[in-house]
Amino acid sequence: MSPQYVSQDEIPAAVLDQERSIRVELARQQKKPEPVMQKIVEGQMAKWIREVCLLEQVWMRDSEGKKDIRGLLTDLIGKIGENIKIRRFMRYEVGEGLAKRADDFVDEVKRQAGQA
């Protein structure tokens, strides 16, 4: 998962409006009735919010896949008795920023053989 925001409150209104307009347009292309279209759009927006908000994402160590990060945080607050808030986060990806070397094997062999 690749969260972009800590919670739904942090998503700018412009981004929400843009995502909603994209989904409305896709629903219109499917020629769905207006009430059905609104329910489809709301469901898709809820799914998108679960994907881009850290607190809404499913905790990967939950074997049942039902506990989200917000629930995990609530359990931890209850267990230790301290108020905890996630204000920001940093996401790292394995291999991010590494450039792949582009070597020419033929040139390398020629250089080693003294032919280049």
N, C-alpha and C positions, 0 to 999 in steps of 0.2 A: 504494500500500500504506500501511497505517496501523499501524505497529508500536506496541505498548504496552509491551514489555519488551525488554531488550537480549538476554537469552538465556533458554533454557528453565529454567535454575536460578532465575531471578527470579520465575517465575510462582508465586503463592501456592497452597498445596495446596487451599484452599477453592475457588479459581477453577477449578483442574483438576477437582476433584470435581464441581462444578456443571456444567461443560461435558460431562464424561463422562456424568453422569446424564441430561442433556438428550438426548445422542446415543443412549444405551441405550434411553430411552423411545421415541424416534423409530423405532429398529430394532424394538422390540417391537410397535409399531403396524403395522409392515409384516409381522408374523408370520413372521419368519425363524427358522430353527433356531438353537439356542444357539451352536454353534461358529462358524457363519457370522456370527451377530450380533456376536460378540466381534471377529472379523476386520474387519467393517465399522466398528465403533466405533473400533478401534485405527487404522485407515486415516484415518477422519475426524478423530480427535484429532491425528494426525501432520500432516495438512493444516492444521488450525487452528493448531497450534504454528508451522508455517512462515509463517502469515499474521501472527501477533501478535508474533513474535520477530525483532528486527532482524538478528541474525547468521544466521538461517535463511532470510531472504528472498533472492530471486534478484537479482543485481546487474543493474540496468536497462541498463547499457552493454554487457553481454555479448550479442553478436549471436546466439549459439546458445541463450542462456537456460539455461545449465547451471551457471554459476558463482554461488555464493551469497556473501554478505558475509563469512562465516567463511573461505571459500577465498581471497577477495580479501585479507583481513587476513593470512592465513598466507603468501601470496605476497609481500606487502609486508614482513613480518617477515623472510623469507628474503632479500629483495633488499637491505634496508638494514641488517640484522643487529642490530636493536634489538627489544626486547620491547615490543609494543604491546597495550594492552587498551582496549576501549571500555567505559567505566564508566557513562556516561549519554549521553543525546541529547535534543535538542529538535526537535520536528517543527513546521514552519510550513506553512500551507496558504494558497494564493493567495486573497485575498478574505475570509479568516477574520476575524471581528470587525467587518466593515464592515456598517453598517445601510443598507438601501436607503431613499432618501428617498421619502416619499409626498406628492407635490405634487398639488394640484388645478389643472389647467390653466385651467379656467373661472374660478375665483377669481383666478388670477394675471392673466388678461386683463382682468377687471373692475377689479382694483386699478390696473393700468397705464392703463386708460381713465378712471380716476377715478370709476367707478360704484359702487365698493364702499365 
